[in-house]
Amino acid sequence: MKEIVRLQATYNQEANKKMISVLEGLDENVLTKDMGLYYKSILGTMVHYSAGDASFFKEYFSAFCAKAPSSSKIEAMLAEPFAFKPQIINDTSNLFAAREVLDSYILDIVENINESDFKAIKTIHFPWGAMQKPVFQFILAILNHATHHRGMIACALDILKVDNDFNGMLGV
């Protein structure tokens, strides 16, 4: 099971890198333009799923680690759970750098969970209620959440006629 979770986390890291390389070439007005997405813009969508990843992995999934990696860099990004500090949100270079740090942190979390613990049934008490599932299902759900939002970003880029091809998993 760890191998599958590691593959998905590695894929997310690679897809995020490729997406950022596309976004770095775009004007700030394009990145912040209301594209009709739930979180309005390309950057708004990226901020949403990235802040979610930071919070889920720091607040919940690190508890499954035999030895949790340091979360100090993640803590420095968050104003509160599920919300980045303004210096991350309002500066694309900071957001892109934060995403890179976050992807490494996610892989560290995955690596520090014992193989046998991925199938363990755990209860997590989220602000909206408790859920009980195997550890791997919790983690895959959040990793898939990022894939979903990168797909939204890809569609927005298609509408803008910006070449993008960062979502393929076969190359990982």
N, C-alpha and C positions, 0 to 999 in steps of 0.2 A: 504494500500500500504506500509506503514511504516513497518508493520510486515514482509512482503515479503523481503524488502530490509534488514531489521535487520537479518532475517534468512540467507540470502546470505552472509552478512558481518560476522556473527557468524560462518557460515560454513567455510569461507575463513580463519578466525582466527584459527579454529580447524585443518583444513587441513594443514595450514602453520606450526603449532606446530608439527603435526605428521610428516610432510616432514622433518623438521629440525631435529627431533629426529633420523630419518634415516640418514640424511646427516652428522650429528655429528660423526657417527661411521665410516666415510670413510676417507681415506687418501686424503690429499690436491691434490695430482697428479690425483686422480680419479675425484675430483670435478672440476678441471680445464682442464681436458682432452677434446680435440676437439671431440665432439660426432656427428658432422655434423648438429647440430642444427643451427637455424638462428643466435643465439647469441653464437654459438660455444659450450660452455661448460654448465654444470649444474649450476655452479656459475654465469656464464655470463647471463644465462636465468633468474636466480633468481634476479640478480642485475637489469636487465631490467624491469621486472614487478614490482619490489619493488620501484625502483626510479620513475616509472610511477605512481604508487599508491600514493607515497608521494607528487608528484607534482600535480596530479589531485585533490586530496582531500584538500591539502593546498591552492593551487592557485585558484581553481574553486569552489569546492563543499562546502568549509567552508562558502562561501558567502551566501549560502542558509539557514544557521543556524539562529535561533532566537538569540542565543548567541553562537558564535563560541568558541570552546575550544582553549586553548593556543596551538600555533603552534611552540613554541620555540624549542622543541626537534626535530621536523621535520626539521625546518630551520637549526639546527645544523648538520643534516645529509647531506644536499644538497649543492653541490658546485655551482650549477646553476639549473634552472628548468630541470627536467628529468635526472639529473646526480648526483650521490652520490659523496661525498668527498672520496679521496683516502683511508683514514683510515677505511672507511666502505667497500669499494671494495676489499681492499688488506688484510683484516683480517676477516676470517670466523666467529670468535666469535663476532666481532663487527657487521657484516652483520646479523647474526642470532638475536642478541639483538635488532638491529634496526628494524627488521621485527616484533618482538614482540611489540615494542613501536608503530610502525606504525599500526598494527592491532587494538590495543586499541584506537588509535587516530581515525581510521576509524569508529569504533563503537561509539565513542563520537560524531563524526560528524552526523552520522545517528540519534542518540538519540536527538540531538539538532536541528533537522529540524522538524518544526511543521507538524503534520499529513496532514493538508490541503495543505501544500506547495509541497508535493511529486508529486501532479498531475498538479501543476502550470507549464505553458509553459514558459521556459526561453531561452534566447539566450546567448550562450557562444562564446566569440571571442578567438579561439585558434590561435596559430601561423600560422597554415595552412588554417584557414578560420573560418567563423562563422557557428554555428549550432544552430538550434532551436528545442527543444524537451521538453517533461515533465521532471522534475527534476529526477524522479525515473528511467527514461530510461538512462539518462546520468550516474547515479551511477551504475545501474545494468550492463551497458556496460563495465565499468572499472572493476567491481568485476568479471565479466565473463572473462575478459582479463587475470586476475590472474589464473583462473581455466584452461584456455587454456594453459598457460605456465607451470603450475604444471603438466598438462598432458604430455607435452613434456619432463619434467624432469622425470616423471614416466616411459616413454618409454625408455629414456636413461638408467635409472636404470635397467629396464628389460633387455636391451641389455648387460649390465654389469653383469647380473645375481645377482642383489642385490634385496632382498625381499623388497617390498614396497606395502603399501596399505593405502594411505593417502587421497584418493580422494572421498571416499564415503560420500554422504550427508545424508543418512538415519539415521545415528547415531546422528545427530544434533537435 
